[in-house]
Amino acid sequence: MATRVTVWNENVHEQESDDVAERYPDGIHGAIASFLEDAGFETRTATLQEPEHGLTEDVLAETDVLVWWSHCANHELSDQVATRVVNRVHDGMGFIPLHSAKNSKPFKRLLGTTCNIKYRHGGETERLWAVDFGHPIVDGLPESFEIPETEMYGEPYDVPEPDRTVFISWFEGGEVFRSGLCYRRGRGRIFAFRPGHEEYPIYYQDEVQRVIENAVHWATPNEGAADPDWGQNDPIEPLE
């Protein structure tokens, strides 16, 4: 059975900027869903403007991995939907926040920190280095690859120590950034991937697409052990 992927996008820049609409005529969510569908995943999209932001209980119940792009409207997501997403991650749904989704309500709640960074606009070159070169998310990728123009993100990055750091980025202005981080929360796997500013055609780049495809495979839930029996329990062994 194919992994079921929901690609969520706030879908604001595409409506407010002609340049972004021209670059991503089907929206950033449409561009990402298209290459994931070509890779064999069962995809659907959802946006901020839909009822319940397109993330109803039923939609999330039928989602194995949630890919999330957001930027200027993170605050507009309802707390109810944010809680719904967090709960599904704890239950086992994979979560892949892209670019400024580091400031999304679900990601910040899952990590418990500000997720603050340094940043700079200007179209600098970014070079991503695979520093965990045995990780499945780097399968089929070179040791490093470049994004010709992008927004700079710089350390320090206020996140908890990750389980694995998969990529580190260097920018033309000299900064570095932990640009591919893996976490586990409950049963769910999280991969935070930095690239993807709306002003540049980053999601059409082969290496970026391969990272996201690999991340969806990695974040797909497995069956795991039986659900834990929380709360007060009778002893397994006899007690005197």
N, C-alpha and C positions, 0 to 999 in steps of 0.2 A: 504494500500500500504506500502510495506517495506521501511524503511529508506535506502536511497542510500548512501553508504559510499565509499569514495576513500581513500586508504591507500597509502601515499606517503613516499618514502624512498630514500635517496641519493644513497644507494646501492654501497658504496665504500669499506667499511671494509670487506664485504662479498667477494669481488673480490681480495682484497689485503692480507687478512689474512686467512690462512688455518683453524685456530682455530675457527674464526667466521663463516666461510663457513660450517664447520662441525657442529657447534652449531645451525646455522640457514640455513639449506641446501636450503630452498626456499626463503632465504632472510628474514630480519626482517619484511619487508612488507608482505611477504607470510605467516609468522607465525601469524601476527596480523590479516590479512584478513581471515585466516582460522578459528580462533575461533570466529570472528565476524560473519562470514557466518553461522557457527554452531549455533550461537545465534539468527539467523533469519534475519540478515541484508542482503541487496543486496550489495555485495562488488565488488570492482575492485581495481587494484593497478596501481601505476605510479612511475617512477624513474627518477633520475636526467639525466640519459644517453639518454632518449627518446627525440624525437623532441619536442621542447617547454616543455621539462622536463615532458612530459606526461600530462600536465595541460593546454590543449587547452581551448579556450572559450567554446566549446561544452562540453568537459568533466566537467568543473566546473559548467556549467549550469545544468548538470545532477547529481550534487553532493549535497546532503543535509548536510553531515558532512565530513570534511576533517581531517583525522588523519595523523600527520606529524612526521616522525623520521628523524633527521639529526644530524651530529656531526662535521666531519672534513672538509666538503665541503660546509658549509653554504655560503661562499663567491662566490661559482660558480653558484649559482642560478641567473638567469638573472633578472635585475631590472623590465623588462616588465612583467615577470611571477609573481614576487613578488607583483607588483601593482595589477595585475589581481586577485590574491588571496585576497589581502586586500579589494578590491572593492566588491568581492563576500561576504566576511564576513559582510561588512557594509550592503549589500543587504539581509542578513539573513542566509547565510551558517554557520553552526557550525564549529568550529576549535579546534582541540585537539592537541597541540604541546606536544611531549613526550621527556623527558630527555634533551639532548643538543639542541633540537629544540628551546629552550629558546634563542639561539643565531641566529636563522633563520631570514632572512630579513622580512618575513611577521609578525612574532611575535614582533620583535623590532619596526617595523613601527606602528603596532597596539597599542603598549604600550607606545612608545615615550621615552624610557629610554635605558640605556646600557644593562640592564638585567645581570650585572656582579655578580659573586658569589665568594666564596672560594670553592676550590675543592681539593681532594686528592685521588690518586689511591692506592689500597691496599687490596680490598676484605673485607671491614668491614661489620659487621651486621648493618642493618637499621631497626628501629622499627617505623612504621607509626601509628599515633594515629588519629582517627576520632574525630575532635574537633567540627565539625558542624554535630552532630549525627542525626539530623532530615532531612538532605539534601538528595535528591533522589540519589545522586552519591554514598552514603554509604549504600544503600539498600542491605540487605542480607550479610553484612560484620560484622565481630566482632569489638569490641571497638578498638582493635589494632591488627596488624599482623607484622610479621618479614620477611625481605628479608635476607637470610643467608649471601650472599656476594654481595657487590656492590661498586660503586664509591661513595665517600663522596661529598655531596654538603653542604655548610655551609653559614649561615647568616654572614653579611648582604647581602640581595638579592635586587638589585637595580631595583625594579619594582614599579609601582604605587600601592597605597592601593587597594587591590582587593575588589570586591563586597562581596565575601564570601571566607573565608579560610576553606577548607574542611578537609585537612590533615596537620599535622605537623610531621616531622620526627626527630628522635633522632638517632645519630650514635655512634658506639662503641668508637670512639675517643673523644666523648663529645659534638660535635657540634649538633645544631638543624637547621631545615630548613622548610620553608613553602612550602610543597611539593604538595599541591593540591589547586590551586587558580582559582576562577571564575571571569570572566569579561564579560561585555556587550560592544560591539562596534557597533553602529547603531542598526540594527535588529539582529545581529549575537551574538551567545553565544560562549565564549572561556573557555576551561578548560585546564590549564597548569598542567601536571602531571610529577613529577620528575623521578620516577624509569625507568630503561631500558638501562643500559650500555651494550654495545655490547659484553663485555668480559664474561658476565654471562647469564644464561638461564632464565632471569627474566620474559620474556613474556610467559613462559610456566607455571607460578605460578598461581594457581586458583584465589587468591585474586586480583592479578594485572589484570587478565583478567576480573574479575567482575567489577572492577573500570572502566575500559575502556568501557565495555559494557554499564554500567550505564551512563557513561559520554556521549556516543553516543545518548542514549535515551534523556538525558537532553538537549543536544545541537541541537537536531533535530528542524528545524524551524517550527514555527506555523504561522498561517495565519496573525495574528495581525491586526492592524487598516489599513485603506486605506493609500496608499502612500501619504506622505505630499506634499503639493503644495508649492515648494520652490520659493524664489524670491519675486518680487513685487506682491502684492495681492490687489484686490478691497476689500473694507470694507464689513463685513457681515451685520452690522447694518448701517442704514442711517446716514450720517454725514452732519451737517450743515456747 
